[in-house]
Amino acid sequence: MRILITAGIFPPDVGGPATYVPAVAAALAVRGHQVAVVAPQERSAPCPVVNPPYRLVRFYRARFLRYANFFVELWRAWVTILRAARTCDTVFVNGLSLPATLVGHLTGKPMVVKVVGDEAWELAHARGWTTLNLDRFQGAHSGWLRVLKWWYYLAARRARAVIVPSRYLAYIVEGWGIPHNQIHMVYNAFLLPEQPEGQWPDVELPLPFYQGFRLVTVGRLVPHKCIDTIIATLGRMKDATLVVVGDGPQRPALQALVQQLGLADRVLLAGSLPQQQVWGLLAHYADVLVLNSIYEGLPHVLLEAAYWGVPVVATAVGGTREVVRDGETGILVSPDSPDGLLAALQRLQADIGLRHFLSANTRRGVTRFSAERMVEETERILEGV
């Protein structure tokens, strides 16, 4: 097949799609398909992907005026995708969904869309337009939210097939009006580039962060990740430090909270890091990975933590419950429960034996999310359209 993959984020960006797209594109290319990937990039950030087995087409993100950037970037994406789509058989959408949908409609190319979350809810929640949780948001039909949903659900509704990484998201997407037989649940997998495990580069941290109980959280700094609660919880613990990996609009507020609580020597906002440094943190540093979101599709970082046997404390929401088995591969806590989060972390801090038990189980449990299975199922769906 001749497959065009569109991506909203791509290395050096950090995040699940930025890890998934280059890995699945390479795997499909190795299987004999002609693959092209269209993705944005920053002018000042060189692409770390060198000589991929697929064709990589980048366009620059817009940096002109605050409100014009969005439309300039949409135009650039549409033009780039249109050019690349002329020689493809199908479009596999992993971002840039609106321009990809317009191109698919114009060219008649069949689309497969991967849905990793509800972007309409994420935007509405981050901007304070709704206080509903994700499940209740599905039934909200006010005028503004109706427009927002139409915008973000359009690609899935126009697709021949929709891929979701968890049973929970399959249920959510079906509520958008997508026929059940067009929704395919394919678990993500952790596709690790070939490199000896001991050679992942570590991050140079200030000396105090190598002492005591070492916590790591990875994700965008947005409200639904509830990283402020993790920071506040750390303030109630002794001999513990926290490294926060990621960037986003909440960074200034989180920095202010760290100063306010007097935790500057125990909480490090590391910003966005190259993917291999994130893996280095998990492989050589983290005692526990903390994920305190009120919503998740299927967090890719949990698969990465499982690969290196890092115990997890996470909220029992969305697809997280399909990865973490409470008491077996990690500890699940209720969302919006600072006391529950504190109790789980203190339990692991005090019980090294439990950490070792969870670590061994997470390594065994990751076999459920095999790369070969993921690529085969994805390939079958693409062939089907």
N, C-alpha and C positions, 0 to 999 in steps of 0.2 A: 504494500500500500504506500501511497504518498500522503503522509500525515503532516498537517500543520498544527502545531501546539501554540496556543497563546497563553502568556503568563503575565500577571500583574506585578509580581516580584520575582527576582532572579538574582543569583549571587553577583555581587557581594551582599545583597539583602539577606536578612536572616528571617526564618519563619518556615512553617511546614511546606507551603507551596514552593518556596525557593529551594528547599531540599528535594522535594518530590519531582518537580519538572525536569531538572537536568538528569536525574537518575533514571526516570522512566523513559525519557527521550533517548538516552544512551542505550538502555536495554532494548527498546524497540528497534533502534538502528542496528544493534548487534544481531537481531533476529532477521535482518534482511530488508527492513522497511526503509523507505526514504523519508527522513524526518527533518522538518524545519521548525525552529522555535523563534517566535517573535516576543520580545520583552523590552521594557524600558530600562534606561540606565542613567545614572548621574554623570555629568561631564567630568567631574573631578574624581570619580571612583573607577579605576580600571577593573575590567572584568577578570576574575580569577580563573575562569574556565578557559583552558588553553587547548586548542586542537580537538574539539569534541567530535565524536563520530556522526554528528548531525550538523545541519546548517543553522547557524545562530545569527539572527537578524535583530539588531538593537536599534532603538530610537531614543533620542534624548528626552528626559523629563523637562517640562516647561518650568522656567524660573523667571517670569516677567512681572506680572501683577497678581496680587493675591487671588482675586476672583476670576481672572482670565486664564490662569494656569490650567484649571480643570478642563476648559473647553479646548485650549491649545493642545493639551496632551491627548484628548479624545480624537482630535483631528489627525494628529501625527500617528496615533495608533491605527486609526481607520485606514489611512493611506498605506501604511506599512503592511497591515494585514491584507488589504486588497491586492497589493502587488504579489505578496507571497502566496495568496490563495489561488492564483491563476493556474498553478501547476499541481494542486493538491487534490486528493480524492475525498478527504474528510477533514473537518476542523475539530480539534480537541481543545475545548475551552477550559483553561485553568486560571482565568483572570482576563481583564480587558473585555468583559462580557458584552457590553453594549456595542462597541465597534465590531466585535467578532460576529454578533448577531446580525448587524446591518450588512456586513459582508456576506454572511451566509444567505441572507434573504436575497441580496442582489445577484449573487453568483449561482444560487441553487445548490451550494455545497452542503451535504448533510453535516449536522453538528452533534457532537457528544459533549456534554457539559459536566464538569466535576463540581459538585457543591460541597464545600467544607464548612459551611456555616450560614447563618442568616445575616447577610450584610445589611439588610434594611433594619433589623433589630439592633445590630451593633451600632449603626450610625445614630439611630433614634435614641438609644440608651446613652451613648457617649455625649450627645448634644443636649440631653435633658428633655427630649421631646416625649419620652415615655418613661414611666417607672415600673411598667409591667415586666415580669420575667418572660423568657422566650416562649414558653408554652401558652401563657395568657395573651401574649402579643399576637399570636396567630389569629385570634378572634377579634382583634381591634380593627375597626373599619372607618375611622374618622377620615375626613377629606384629605388632610395632608398625608396621613399614614397610607391611605389608599394609593396616592401618587407614588410615594416612596416604594411601596411594595411592587407596584407595576414596573417601576424602573429596574429594581434588583431581581425580580423573578422572571423578567421577560426572556432571558436566555434559556432558562430551564424549560419554560413553557413552549419555546420554539424548537427545542432539541429533539432529535430522534431518540436519544437515550440520555439518561442522567445517572452519573456514578456518585455514590455517597460512601463515605468511609466508615459508617456505623449504622446500626439498626435504628438508633435514635433519630439520626438525620433522615433516614428513609421515611420515618413517620412524619417528620416535619415537612419534608418536600411533598409528600402525598397530599398534605393539607393545602398546598399551593394550587392544587388542581391538576397535578401531573398524574396521568394514568399509572396504576400500580405496575403494569407490565413493562413500563418504560424506565422504572427505577431499579438500578442494580447496586447492591451493596457489595463493595470490594474493600476489605480492610487494607489500610496503608501498611507499608513495610519499611523497615530501616535498611536502605541500600547503602552500605558502607563502601566508599572507594577503597581500592586495593592499596593498603599501606600497613606496615607492621604496627600492631596495637600500641607498642611502647613509644612510637615516634610522633604521636599527636602533640602539637605544640601547646604548652601550658600558658597561662596568663600570669604576668608578673604582678603579684598583689602585694600591698603593704604587709609588713611582717605580722601585725596582730591578727590578720585574717587566716594565718596558718595555724592558729592556736585554738583549742577548745572544739566545740561542736560546730561543724561547718555546714551551713545551709546554702543552697543555690536555688534560685527561681529564674526561669527563662520565659520571656514572652513580651508582647507589646505592652507598653505602659499606657493602658487604657482602663477606664473605670471597671469594666466587668471582670478584669483580672484580679481586682481587689488586693493589689500589692501593698497598699497602705495598711491593710489589716495584718499582713505578714510582718511589716516593719514594726507596727505597734505591738504585736505579739512577741517579737524578739526582745523588745524593751522590758518584757516581764520575765525573761529568762536570764540565767547566769551562764557565763563561760560559753557563749554562743555568738557566731558571726553570720552575716548574710551577704551574699553576692547576688545582685540583681542584674541579669543580662537582658538587654533590650532597650528600645527607645520608643518614644511616643509623646503625645500631648500632655501626659500627666507628669512628665519628668520634673518640671519646676516645682510642682506641688509636692512630689515625693521628696525632693531635695530639701524643701522647707520643713517637711515633717521630720526628716532625719535630724536636722539642726534643732528643731523645737524639742525633740525628745532626748537630745544630747547623745545621739548614737553615731556620730560621725566616725568614730574609731571602730565601730562594729558593723556598720552597713555601708556597702560599697555599691554605688550605681555605676556599673561598668560600661553602660551604653551598649550599642550594637557591636558585636564581635564577629570576626570571620568564623564560618561554621566549624572549621577544624579546631579553633581555640575553644569553642563551646564544647566540642567533643573532648578536648583536653581537660577542661574543667570537670566534666563528668567522669572521665576515665581515671584521673589522678588526684582529684581534690575533694569532690562533694561527698559528705557523709549522708546527706538526704536531699532529695529534690522536693521542693514544695510547690504545689499548684493549687491556688486558692480561688479559682474562677467561680463565678455564678453560672457560667455556661461554657461548654466546650463541644465541638463536633466530634473529633477524635484527635487529641493532642499528639502531634508527632514527637514532641520532646519526651513523652512517656516511653515511646518505643526506643528512643536513644538512651534513656536512663536504663531501661531493661537490658539493653545490649551489654552495658558495662556493669550490670548488677547493682545499680544505685537504688536503695530503698526510696519509696515515694510516700509522701503524705499529700493527699489530694481531696478535693471536694467531690462528693458523690453526685455529679451532674453529667447530663448528656452522655457522650461516648466514653468519658473517663471510666464509667462503670463497666464498660466492655473490655477495658484494658487492665485495670487494677482490680485484683480480687482481695477484698478486705480481709486482713489478717493472714493472707497467704503470700501476696506479692507486694503489698503495701498496706497503708492504713487510710480508709476513707472517712471523711468527716462531713458533717452537714454544712451546706453553704450558709454564709452569714452567721457563723458560730465561732467567734474568737476564742471562747473558752474551750470548745472542742478541738480547735487547732492547737492551742497551747498544750492541752492534755496529751495529744498525739505526739507532738514534738518532744515534750518532756519525757514521755514514755520511751521513745527511741533514744534520747540522749542518755537515759539512765541504764538502758538494757542493750549492751553491745551484742549479746547473744541473739536477741531478736533482730537486730540489724543484719547480722550474718545470715540468719534464717531467711529473712525477706530477700536479701541479696541473691542467695542461691536459687530461690524460687523464681525471681524475676528473670534470671538468665534462662531457666528452663521454659518459662512461660512465653518468651519472645518467639519461640518456634511457631506459635500460632499465626504469627504475622510474617510469613516467609515472603521473600522478594520474588521468588519464582512463581508462586501462586498469584501474587498481585499482578505481575506483568502478563501472565497467561490469561487471566480473567479480563484484564483491560484490553489486551489484544483481541480477544474473542468479541468483546462488545464493539470495538472499532470496526472489526470485519463485518459485524452484523448490520451495520448501517450503510 
